Amino acid sequence: MPVFTDVARIQCPYCGESIEIVIDGSLEQQSYIEDCSVCCRPIELAVTVIEDEISVVAKRDDE
C-alpha cells in the first residue's frame, strides 16, 4: 500500500473552531489523540481511509 498524507478539516468539539489535521493514509483505520491548535484541548480522532476517501470522527475525550 502506498504511503500518502492528506489534510482534513475538522471542527473542534470543545471550542468549535475549524482546524486542519494531517492524516497518514498508509493505515486504513487509526485512532489517536491530537490537541486542538486553537484551544489546546485533547481531541479523540477516529480515522478511516478507504481508497482515496477519508472519514474523520472527532470527539471530546470525556464523551
GIZILIN-V353920 format. One record per residue. N is the residue number from 0. PHI is phi in radians with two decimals (none if undefined). NEAR is the number of other C-alpha atoms within 12 Angstrom. Layout:
# GIZILIN-V353920
[[N;PHI;NEAR] [N;PHI;NEAR]]
This chain:
# GIZILIN-V353920
[[0;none;10] [1;-1.20;11] [2;-1.60;14] [3;-2.57;17] [4;-2.09;16] [5;-2.49;20] [6;-1.96;18] [7;-2.10;24] [8;-1.85;19] [9;-2.21;30] [10;-1.84;25] [11;-1.10;30] [12;-1.27;26] [13;-1.68;25] [14;-1.71;20] [15;1.44;18] [16;-1.27;17] [17;-1.49;18] [18;-2.27;24] [19;-1.80;20] [20;-2.22;27] [21;-1.66;18] [22;-1.85;31] [23;-1.52;24] [24;-1.42;26] [25;-1.37;20] [26;-1.98;21] [27;-1.25;23] [28;-2.36;21] [29;-2.72;21] [30;-2.44;21] [31;-2.83;22] [32;-1.97;20] [33;-2.32;26] [34;-1.33;24] [35;-1.13;29] [36;-1.31;20] [37;-1.74;19] [38;-1.81;18] [39;1.17;17] [40;-1.52;21] [41;-1.34;23] [42;-1.90;32] [43;-1.45;26] [44;-1.99;29] [45;-2.06;24] [46;-2.03;30] [47;-2.18;24] [48;-2.11;26] [49;-2.16;16] [50;0.94;16] [51;-1.82;18] [52;-1.64;16] [53;-1.99;28] [54;-2.08;24] [55;-2.21;32] [56;-1.99;25] [57;-1.97;33] [58;-2.31;27] [59;-1.20;24] [60;-1.34;19] [61;-1.84;11] [62;-1.52;10]]
